[in-house]
Amino acid sequence: MPALAIDLQGHRGARGLLPENTLPAFAHALAIGVTTLELDCAITKDGIVVVSHDSILNPDITRGPDGAWLAQDGPPIRQLTYNELQRYDVGRIKPGSAYAARFPRQQAVAGARIPRLADVFALARKAGNDTVRFNIETKLSPLHPERTAPPGEFARTLIKLIIKEKMERRATIQSFDWRTLAIVQQEAPEISTAYLTAQQSFTDNILASQTESPWMPGMHVSQFGGSIPRLVKAAGGAVWSPSYTEVSAESVKEAQALGLKVVVWTVNDEADMRRMIAWGVDGIISDYPDLLRKVAGGQSIALPAATPVND
C-alpha cells in the first residue's frame, strides 16, 4: 500500500529549535528532512530580498552593533541597505520576553544575521537537495504602506530573483496581502501562489464583519456567501493557507472539492497535527519539523529525505 503524501513545512526554518529565518534554522530543517522551507521576505533600501518575518527590526530578537537589545521597534528594513542590516544580530530571543516564554527550546546562535533569500537557495544546493521547495511570504500590509515597497515593486523584485535563481518551479509565493499574489499570477504564472487567511487579533485580512478588505481590493467574502474557499478560488488561487484554528473537516473538504490544496499554519501540538492529518489537509506548517516528521511517519505518510548541510 503506497504511503500518503503531505507537505511537511518547516516554519521560518525551524523556529521552535533555532533562531527564526536564519541560515542555521534552515540548515537544521534540511537535516531533519522537510518537503518545504517556509520563510518570509523583505526588501532592503538597495533592493536586496532578505529573509525576515518583520518589516521592521523586532526588538524581541534583535541586538544592535553595540550588542544591546533594541529598546523599541527598529527602523523598517526598507530604510536600511543590506550592509547596514548586517550590523544587527538576530541569533537569540530576548530573555524574559513573551517570545522567549513561547519557545523555551530555541537554541541561541551567536552572531546570526538576517540572510538574503539567495543565501537560502545556496544553502539547499550545498545540502545537495534539489527537490525541497520554498514557501516565501511577502511581508507587507495595506495598513502600514510606509514600511515596505509597494505591492508591485515588492512582487516584481521577488519574481526577478526567483527566476534568476532558476527556482520558479520550486517556489511558492504566499501572502495575506493578495495584491502581490495577483501580480505573480499575471506576470509569472509559472510560480505557484498560496492564499494566506486569518481572522485574528494580530491579523485579519478577511474582515468578515465589514463589506470590503484592503488586503484583497475588489473582493470580499460576503460576495461568496461567507465561504473563504470560494473567495480564494475566485481570486485564482490553487492553495488556501488558513490558520489551523480556523478550519474544520467540512471547510477542508469544501476547499478540496473546489480543486484547492489546503496548507494549514502553524501547528505545533502533536494532537493538532494528528487531527489535521485525519482531516486530510495537503500540508502542515510547523515550528517543530522534528515533531511533525515523527507524527507524520507514524501515520504512514511518505517522509522527505534528510539532507544535512556539510561544511
FENWODA-V352028 format. One line per field, one symbol per residue. ss: DSSP state (@ for helix, = for strand, . for the rest). Layout:
# FENWODA-V352028
ss = ???
This chain:
# FENWODA-V352028
ss = ...=..====.......=....@@@@@@@@@@...========.....===....=......=.....=......=@@@..@@@@...=........@@@@@....=........=@@@@@@@@@@......======......@@@...@@@@@@@@@@@@@@......=====..@@@@@@@@@@....======.=....=................@@@@...@@@@@@@....=====@@@..@@@@@@@@@...=====....@@@@@@@@@@...====..@@@@@@@@@...=..........
